[in-house]
Amino acid sequence: MRALIKLIIVILIIFGAVFGYQIMKSNKQPATIFTIEKGESTKIIAKNLQESRLIGSVWTFRLYAKLTGAENKFVAGNHQLEANLNISNLIKSLETEKNISKEKNITFIEGWNNREIAKYLSDKGIVSKDEFLAATNLDKWKSQYDFLSGVKAQTLEGFIFPDTYRIFSDASSEDIIKKALDNFDKKLTSEMRSDIKSKSLDLPQVLTMASIVEGEANNEKDMKLIADVFSKRIAKGIALQSDATVNYVTGKGLTRPTAADLAIDSPYNTYKYRGLPPGPIDNPGLTAIKAVIYPTPNEYYYFIHTKEGKAVYAKTYDEHLANVAKYLDK
């Protein structure tokens, strides 16, 4: 009689575990990454599963794991759980080492353009250069993010936000780009967006200017000064004459582009064409973006960088020529 009662209790427990899991299953995302830390007990694992809305009851999950012998078989790591798993398959997934996706850090530096990011990811063996660059096609993302709606460029140059990202070893180019775009959307606050509009600018203009500022300045102070210099030059119809834009065309990264480089016929050559280029020349960081939105007003129209990288400013063209002779033509 006792054995029968015990059997009924076990059946009820198993039914309750399955039923409780099914209640939560309808709220589950298409795929979920669930992490088991090394040394975590079944109690903690069950609690974390419930908080992630993957099970309905900690108590029934623990009993089900105990009765099926799975209690001490859960594998530490990151488990990618597919949609609509029943409790039996959920436990098998948490017991199986092949479901673990190892993570790694990647870091995109302020001022890297998409080609440089693609090379970096390729060198680390994550994705190929061609695959990543193809995934930056604007048409793939325009409908997913409101801030891309007014962009006329063909790629996401300028929007791959520089930062350190934690990714899975099997992450695709799309996975990486989505993280960067989500981060961009988060970092560009509502106040910043409002201030951009109040200055009669649009986001593509701000990012294009910020990308040039990023390529020309080494610190926040100079970024804010140079942003104002460029804004005044555009307003006066003076060519920006940014070496950074020429380097974007040539890919050389020279401190002083050659005369042949300066003569290249490209809309990105701001020595040859006035105003902003068609789009960003790199992916600017938050400091450069803020420098464009909140520049430091000044009286300068020209600047150079010494061989040591220090910015030297001038109010007039004659002062600028004197600075060139003093610091660069020695």
C-alpha positions as CSV (number, residue, x, y, z in Angstrom):
1,M,0.0,0.0,0.0
2,R,2.8,2.4,0.9
3,A,4.6,1.6,-2.4
4,L,1.4,2.5,-4.3
5,I,1.0,5.8,-2.5
6,K,4.7,6.6,-3.1
7,L,4.2,5.8,-6.8
8,I,1.2,8.1,-7.0
9,I,3.1,10.9,-5.3
10,V,6.0,10.4,-7.8
11,I,3.5,10.5,-10.7
12,L,1.9,13.7,-9.4
13,I,5.3,15.3,-8.9
14,I,6.4,14.5,-12.4
15,F,3.0,15.7,-13.8
16,G,3.3,18.9,-11.8
17,A,6.8,19.5,-13.0
18,V,5.8,19.1,-16.6
19,F,2.6,21.1,-16.2
20,G,4.5,23.9,-14.4
21,Y,7.0,24.1,-17.1
22,Q,4.4,24.2,-19.9
23,I,2.7,27.2,-18.2
24,M,6.0,29.2,-18.5
25,K,7.0,27.8,-21.9
26,S,4.6,30.0,-23.8
27,N,6.4,33.1,-22.5
28,K,9.8,31.9,-23.7
29,Q,11.8,33.7,-26.4
30,P,12.7,31.8,-29.6
31,A,16.1,30.9,-28.2
32,T,17.5,31.6,-24.7
33,I,21.1,31.5,-23.4
34,F,21.1,30.1,-19.9
35,T,24.3,30.1,-17.8
36,I,25.2,27.6,-15.1
37,E,28.2,28.8,-13.0
38,K,30.7,26.4,-11.8
39,G,29.8,24.9,-8.4
40,E,26.1,26.0,-8.5
41,S,23.7,23.6,-6.8
42,T,20.5,22.3,-8.3
43,K,18.6,24.6,-6.0
44,I,20.4,27.7,-7.4
45,I,20.1,26.4,-11.0
46,A,16.3,25.9,-10.5
47,K,15.9,29.3,-9.0
48,N,17.7,30.9,-11.9
49,L,15.6,28.9,-14.4
50,Q,12.5,30.2,-12.7
51,E,13.7,33.8,-12.8
52,S,14.5,33.4,-16.5
53,R,10.9,32.1,-16.9
54,L,12.0,28.8,-18.2
55,I,10.3,26.7,-15.5
56,G,7.2,27.3,-13.4
57,S,8.3,25.8,-10.1
58,V,11.7,25.5,-8.4
59,W,10.4,22.7,-6.1
60,T,9.0,20.5,-8.8
61,F,12.1,21.0,-11.0
62,R,14.4,19.9,-8.2
63,L,12.3,16.8,-7.4
64,Y,12.1,15.9,-11.1
65,A,15.9,16.3,-11.5
66,K,16.4,14.2,-8.3
67,L,14.0,11.4,-9.4
68,T,15.5,11.2,-12.9
69,G,19.1,11.1,-11.6
70,A,20.0,14.4,-13.3
71,E,20.6,16.3,-10.1
72,N,24.4,16.1,-10.2
73,K,24.9,16.0,-13.9
74,F,24.3,19.7,-14.9
75,V,27.3,21.1,-16.8
76,A,28.6,24.6,-16.0
77,G,28.7,27.0,-18.9
78,N,26.4,28.8,-21.3
79,H,23.6,26.7,-22.7
80,Q,21.7,27.7,-25.8
81,L,18.1,26.5,-25.2
82,E,15.9,26.1,-28.2
83,A,12.2,27.1,-28.2
84,N,9.5,24.8,-26.9
85,L,11.7,22.3,-25.0
86,N,9.7,20.0,-22.6
87,I,11.2,19.5,-19.2
88,S,12.9,16.3,-20.2
89,N,14.7,17.9,-23.1
90,L,15.5,21.0,-21.0
91,I,17.3,18.8,-18.5
92,K,19.1,16.9,-21.2
93,S,20.3,20.2,-22.7
94,L,21.7,21.3,-19.3
95,E,23.5,18.0,-19.0
96,T,25.1,18.1,-22.4
97,E,28.4,19.8,-22.8
98,K,28.0,20.2,-26.6
99,N,25.3,22.8,-25.9
100,I,27.8,25.1,-24.2
101,S,28.7,28.2,-26.2
102,K,32.0,29.7,-25.1
103,E,32.2,33.4,-24.8
104,K,34.9,35.9,-25.7
105,N,35.5,39.6,-25.6
106,I,35.9,41.7,-28.7
107,T,36.9,45.4,-28.7
108,F,36.2,48.0,-31.4
109,I,38.4,51.0,-31.0
110,E,37.0,54.6,-31.5
111,G,37.8,55.7,-35.0
112,W,38.0,52.3,-36.6
113,N,36.2,52.1,-39.9
114,N,34.2,49.1,-41.0
115,R,37.2,47.7,-43.0
116,E,39.4,47.8,-39.9
117,I,36.7,46.1,-37.8
118,A,36.3,43.4,-40.5
119,K,40.0,42.8,-40.5
120,Y,40.1,42.6,-36.7
121,L,37.3,40.1,-36.6
122,S,38.9,38.0,-39.4
123,D,42.3,38.1,-37.6
124,K,40.6,36.7,-34.4
125,G,39.0,33.9,-36.5
126,I,35.5,35.0,-35.7
127,V,34.1,35.9,-39.1
128,S,35.6,36.6,-42.5
129,K,36.2,40.2,-43.7
130,D,33.9,39.8,-46.7
131,E,31.1,38.3,-44.6
132,F,31.2,41.1,-42.1
133,L,31.3,43.9,-44.7
134,A,28.4,42.3,-46.6
135,A,26.4,42.2,-43.3
136,T,26.9,46.0,-42.9
137,N,24.7,46.7,-45.9
138,L,22.2,49.3,-44.7
139,D,19.3,47.6,-46.4
140,K,19.6,44.7,-44.0
141,W,19.0,46.9,-40.9
142,K,17.1,50.0,-41.9
143,S,13.7,48.6,-41.0
144,Q,14.9,47.4,-37.6
145,Y,16.2,50.7,-36.2
146,D,14.4,54.1,-36.3
147,F,17.7,56.0,-36.2
148,L,18.7,54.5,-39.6
149,S,15.6,55.8,-41.4
150,G,17.3,59.0,-42.7
151,V,20.6,57.5,-43.7
152,K,21.5,57.7,-47.4
153,A,24.7,55.8,-47.3
154,Q,24.8,52.2,-48.4
155,T,26.6,50.8,-45.3
156,L,26.5,51.1,-41.5
157,E,29.8,53.1,-41.4
158,G,29.5,55.3,-38.4
159,F,27.0,53.2,-36.5
160,I,29.1,50.2,-35.4
161,F,29.5,51.7,-31.9
162,P,33.1,51.4,-30.5
163,D,33.0,49.4,-27.3
164,T,33.9,46.0,-25.7
165,Y,31.4,43.3,-26.5
166,R,30.9,39.8,-25.0
167,I,30.0,37.4,-27.8
168,F,29.7,33.7,-28.3
169,S,32.4,31.9,-30.2
170,D,30.0,31.0,-32.9
171,A,28.5,34.5,-33.2
172,S,27.7,35.6,-36.7
173,S,28.3,39.0,-38.3
174,E,24.7,39.8,-37.8
175,D,24.9,38.9,-34.1
176,I,27.9,41.2,-33.6
177,I,26.3,44.1,-35.6
178,K,23.1,43.8,-33.7
179,K,24.9,44.2,-30.4
180,A,26.7,47.3,-31.7
181,L,23.5,48.8,-33.1
182,D,21.6,48.1,-29.8
183,N,24.5,49.7,-27.9
184,F,24.4,52.8,-30.2
185,D,20.7,53.1,-29.7
186,K,21.2,53.0,-25.9
187,K,24.1,55.4,-25.8
188,L,22.5,58.1,-28.0
189,T,20.2,59.4,-25.3
190,S,16.8,61.1,-25.9
191,E,18.4,64.4,-24.7
192,M,21.1,64.1,-27.3
193,R,18.6,63.3,-30.0
194,S,16.5,66.3,-29.0
195,D,19.5,68.6,-29.0
196,I,20.5,67.4,-32.5
197,K,17.1,68.4,-33.8
198,S,17.2,71.8,-32.0
199,K,20.4,72.6,-33.9
200,S,18.7,71.9,-37.2
201,L,21.0,68.9,-37.8
202,D,20.2,65.3,-38.5
203,L,21.9,62.2,-37.1
204,P,23.8,61.3,-40.3
205,Q,25.3,64.8,-40.4
206,V,26.3,64.6,-36.8
207,L,27.9,61.2,-37.2
208,T,29.7,62.2,-40.4
209,M,31.2,65.3,-38.6
210,A,31.9,63.2,-35.5
211,S,33.8,60.6,-37.6
212,I,36.1,63.4,-39.0
213,V,36.6,64.9,-35.6
214,E,37.5,61.4,-34.3
215,G,40.1,61.1,-37.0
216,E,41.5,64.6,-36.4
217,A,41.6,64.9,-32.6
218,N,43.4,63.0,-29.8
219,N,41.4,64.2,-26.8
220,E,38.0,65.6,-25.7
221,K,39.2,69.2,-25.5
222,D,40.5,69.2,-29.1
223,M,37.5,67.3,-30.3
224,K,35.2,70.1,-29.0
225,L,37.4,72.8,-30.5
226,I,37.8,71.1,-33.9
227,A,34.1,70.4,-34.1
228,D,33.4,74.1,-33.9
229,V,36.2,74.9,-36.4
230,F,34.6,72.6,-38.9
231,S,31.1,73.9,-38.3
232,K,32.3,77.5,-39.0
233,R,34.2,76.4,-42.1
234,I,31.1,74.7,-43.5
235,A,28.9,77.8,-42.7
236,K,31.4,80.0,-44.5
237,G,31.8,77.7,-47.5
238,I,35.4,76.9,-46.7
239,A,36.6,73.4,-47.5
240,L,37.2,71.2,-44.5
241,Q,40.6,70.0,-45.9
242,S,40.7,67.1,-43.5
243,D,43.6,64.7,-43.9
244,A,41.4,62.0,-42.2
245,T,38.9,62.1,-45.1
246,V,41.7,61.7,-47.6
247,N,43.2,58.7,-45.7
248,Y,39.7,57.1,-45.7
249,V,39.9,57.2,-49.5
250,T,43.5,56.0,-49.8
251,G,43.6,53.7,-46.8
252,K,47.1,54.9,-46.1
253,G,46.6,56.6,-42.7
254,L,49.4,59.2,-43.3
255,T,49.9,62.1,-41.0
256,R,50.4,64.3,-44.1
257,P,48.9,62.9,-47.3
258,T,50.9,63.3,-50.4
259,A,50.1,65.9,-53.1
260,A,48.8,63.0,-55.3
261,D,46.5,61.9,-52.5
262,L,45.1,65.4,-52.1
263,A,44.3,65.5,-55.8
264,I,42.3,62.3,-55.8
265,D,38.8,62.8,-57.2
266,S,36.5,61.4,-54.5
267,P,33.5,63.0,-52.8
268,Y,35.3,62.0,-49.5
269,N,38.2,64.2,-50.4
270,T,37.4,67.3,-48.4
271,Y,40.3,69.2,-50.0
272,K,38.6,68.9,-53.4
273,Y,34.9,69.1,-52.4
274,R,33.4,71.5,-49.9
275,G,31.0,70.5,-47.1
276,L,30.6,67.2,-45.5
277,P,31.5,64.0,-47.4
278,P,28.6,61.6,-48.3
279,G,28.8,59.7,-45.0
280,P,31.0,58.9,-41.9
281,I,34.6,57.9,-42.5
282,D,34.8,55.8,-39.4
283,N,32.9,54.7,-36.3
284,P,33.1,57.6,-33.8
285,G,33.0,57.1,-30.1
286,L,30.6,58.9,-27.7
287,T,33.1,61.7,-26.9
288,A,33.4,62.7,-30.6
289,I,29.6,62.5,-31.1
290,K,29.1,64.7,-28.0
291,A,31.8,67.1,-29.2
292,V,29.8,67.8,-32.4
293,I,26.5,68.2,-30.5
294,Y,28.1,70.3,-27.8
295,P,31.2,72.0,-29.3
296,T,33.4,74.6,-27.6
297,P,32.9,78.0,-29.4
298,N,36.1,79.6,-30.5
299,E,37.6,82.1,-33.0
300,Y,39.7,79.6,-34.9
301,Y,39.3,78.6,-38.5
302,Y,42.5,76.5,-39.0
303,F,44.5,73.9,-37.1
304,I,47.4,71.6,-37.7
305,H,49.0,68.8,-35.6
306,T,52.6,68.9,-34.8
307,K,54.8,65.9,-35.3
308,E,54.2,65.1,-31.7
309,G,50.4,65.1,-32.2
310,K,49.7,68.4,-30.5
311,A,46.9,70.5,-32.1
312,V,47.9,74.1,-32.9
313,Y,45.1,76.5,-33.9
314,A,45.0,79.7,-36.0
315,K,42.4,82.4,-36.5
316,T,43.6,83.5,-40.0
317,Y,45.1,81.8,-43.0
318,D,48.4,83.7,-42.6
319,E,48.6,82.5,-39.0
320,H,47.9,79.0,-40.3
321,L,50.8,79.2,-42.8
322,A,53.1,80.5,-40.1
323,N,52.2,77.5,-38.0
324,V,52.8,75.1,-40.9
325,A,56.3,76.7,-41.5
326,K,57.1,76.6,-37.8
327,Y,55.9,73.1,-36.9
328,L,55.8,71.0,-40.1
329,D,58.2,72.5,-42.7
330,K,61.4,72.2,-40.6
